[in-house]
Amino acid sequence: MPKTVGVSFRTGGKVYLYDPEGMGLVPGDEVVVPAAKGVGYGRVVTAIREVPAEDLEEPLKKVMRRASALDKERQRENTEKKEEAYRTARRMIQKHGLPMKLVDVDYVFDGSSIVFYFTAEGRVDFRDLVKDLASTLKARIELRQVGVRDEAKMVGGLGPCGRDLCCSLFLSDFNPVSIKMAKEQDLPLNPAKISGICGRLMCCLKYEVAAYEEFNQRAPAMGSEVDTEHGTGRVVGYHVPRGLVVVEVENGKRVDVPLDDLKPRKDHRSRRRRR
């Protein structure tokens, strides 16, 4: 099986597999690799591992080299150029009066092209803007319209939990999230409480939903009578992440009982069917 190493071109960005070409690369190493548009500068994010050839979507490209001191200096210069390109594009967008919001800029490592990402309510005719940018910045210009989730990923920020946004920190792809996932976890259906700063349902709703689905399928419904080592009781609550059911036994005492230790009565109904 071919050996591969995962490389990403931005924090939380998509991970691309490359042939390490015999180099002992480890996560955190900076490398120069062939990219879709010329040469790219990325960071190793996954350790070297073997992958079945049939699982590879296309032939592996080889890592060109570890980033040298000159490569790192060039990347630093590109970062400065990127900031200047952003300011230039902002001025030109205002000059042309275009209904678009500039989000981010990607400066290709070899300086051959610059990609500008923007959001807009609808289609935007930016042909004149591209001409002006190409004339001013002396590079091939590409503009890409992105959605609000992509904007949050690129800009970053803090979620309701107080931590960095998952999308900008480690999520390389956006998985579908539905309101059903919130219902399965008994979360409030108030949009303000289950939406991220992008205005869409929070990506983290998907993280624990499988555990809740399994628990809800097996757990007795609220109010059901069950037998425990503490005696017969009635289900009054749940601690799903810990796999516990709260049971009120005959003397009024409440005990936490592992789901596997419960002995439901014959008329047992699962929590999911009752919902």
Residue pairs with C-beta under 8 A, 6 or more apart in sequence:
1 50
1 51
1 52
1 53
2 19
2 50
2 51
2 53
2 56
2 60
3 19
3 20
3 48
3 49
3 50
3 51
4 17
4 18
4 19
4 20
4 48
4 49
4 50
4 51
4 56
4 60
5 17
5 18
5 19
5 20
5 25
5 44
5 46
5 47
5 48
5 49
5 63
6 15
6 16
6 17
6 18
6 44
6 45
6 46
7 15
7 16
7 17
7 18
7 31
7 33
7 42
7 43
7 44
7 45
7 63
8 14
8 15
8 16
8 42
8 43
8 45
8 172
9 16
9 35
9 40
9 41
9 42
9 43
9 106
10 106
11 168
11 169
12 153
12 167
12 168
12 169
12 170
12 171
12 172
13 172
14 172
14 173
15 45
15 46
15 172
16 33
16 42
17 51
17 56
17 60
18 31
18 33
18 60
18 61
18 62
18 63
19 60
19 61
19 62
19 63
20 48
20 63
21 62
21 63
23 63
23 66
24 48
25 31
25 44
25 48
25 63
25 66
26 44
26 47
27 44
27 45
27 46
27 47
28 43
28 44
29 43
29 44
29 66
29 67
30 41
30 42
30 43
30 44
30 66
30 67
30 71
30 72
30 75
31 41
31 42
31 43
31 44
31 63
31 64
31 65
31 66
31 67
32 39
32 40
32 41
32 63
32 64
32 65
32 66
32 67
32 71
32 109
33 39
33 40
33 42
33 61
33 63
33 64
34 40
34 61
34 62
34 64
35 108
35 109
37 108
37 112
37 113
37 115
38 108
38 109
38 110
38 112
38 113
39 64
39 108
39 109
39 110
40 108
40 109
41 67
41 71
41 74
41 75
41 78
41 109
65 71
67 75
74 109
75 109
78 107
78 109
78 111
79 107
81 107
81 111
82 105
82 106
82 107
82 114
85 105
85 107
85 114
85 116
85 137
86 102
86 104
86 105
88 133
88 136
88 137
89 102
89 105
89 116
89 129
89 133
90 102
92 129
92 132
92 133
92 136
93 100
93 102
93 129
95 132
96 126
96 128
96 129
96 132
98 124
98 126
98 129
99 120
99 121
99 122
99 124
100 118
100 119
100 120
100 124
100 126
100 145
101 118
101 119
101 120
102 116
102 117
102 118
103 117
103 118
103 119
103 146
103 150
103 151
103 154
103 155
104 116
104 117
104 154
104 155
105 114
105 115
105 116
105 117
106 114
106 115
106 117
107 114
108 114
108 115
111 139
112 139
112 140
113 139
113 140
113 141
113 142
114 133
114 137
114 139
114 140
114 141
114 142
115 142
115 143
115 144
116 133
116 141
116 142
116 143
116 144
117 143
117 144
117 145
117 146
117 150
117 151
117 154
118 124
118 143
118 144
118 145
118 146
119 145
119 146
119 147
119 148
119 151
120 145
124 145
126 143
129 143
130 141
130 143
133 141
134 140
134 141
146 154
148 198
148 199
148 200
149 167
149 174
149 198
149 200
151 198
152 165
152 167
152 168
152 196
152 197
152 198
153 165
153 167
153 168
153 171
154 168
155 168
156 164
156 165
156 168
157 164
157 165
157 168
157 197
158 164
158 165
158 197
159 165
159 166
159 196
159 197
159 202
159 204
160 193
160 196
160 202
161 204
163 169
165 196
165 197
166 203
166 204
167 174
167 203
171 203
174 203
175 203
175 206
177 200
177 201
177 202
177 203
177 205
177 206
178 201
179 189
179 201
181 201
181 205
181 206
181 209
182 188
182 189
182 194
182 201
182 205
183 189
183 275
184 209
184 212
184 213
184 216
185 205
185 208
185 209
185 212
185 240
187 193
187 194
187 205
188 194
194 201
194 202
194 205
195 201
195 202
196 202
196 203
208 240
208 241
211 240
211 241
212 240
213 272
215 238
215 240
215 243
215 259
215 271
216 270
216 271
216 272
216 275
217 270
217 271
217 272
218 259
218 270
219 235
219 238
219 245
219 259
219 270
219 271
220 226
220 235
220 245
220 262
220 264
220 268
220 269
220 270
220 271
221 235
221 269
221 270
221 271
221 273
221 274
221 275
222 235
222 236
222 237
222 271
222 274
223 234
223 235
223 236
224 234
224 235
224 264
224 265
224 268
224 269
225 232
225 233
225 234
225 235
225 265
226 232
226 233
226 234
226 235
226 245
226 247
226 257
226 262
226 263
226 264
226 265
226 268
227 262
227 263
227 264
227 265
228 247
228 249
228 255
228 257
228 261
228 262
228 263
229 257
229 261
230 247
230 249
230 253
230 255
230 257
231 249
231 250
231 251
232 249
232 250
233 247
233 248
233 249
233 250
233 255
234 247
234 248
235 245
235 246
235 247
236 246
236 247
236 248
236 254
237 245
237 246
237 254
238 244
238 245
238 246
238 271
239 245
239 246
239 256
242 256
243 258
243 259
243 260
244 256
244 257
244 258
244 259
245 256
245 257
245 258
245 259
245 262
246 254
246 255
246 256
246 257
247 254
247 255
247 256
247 257
247 262
248 254
249 255
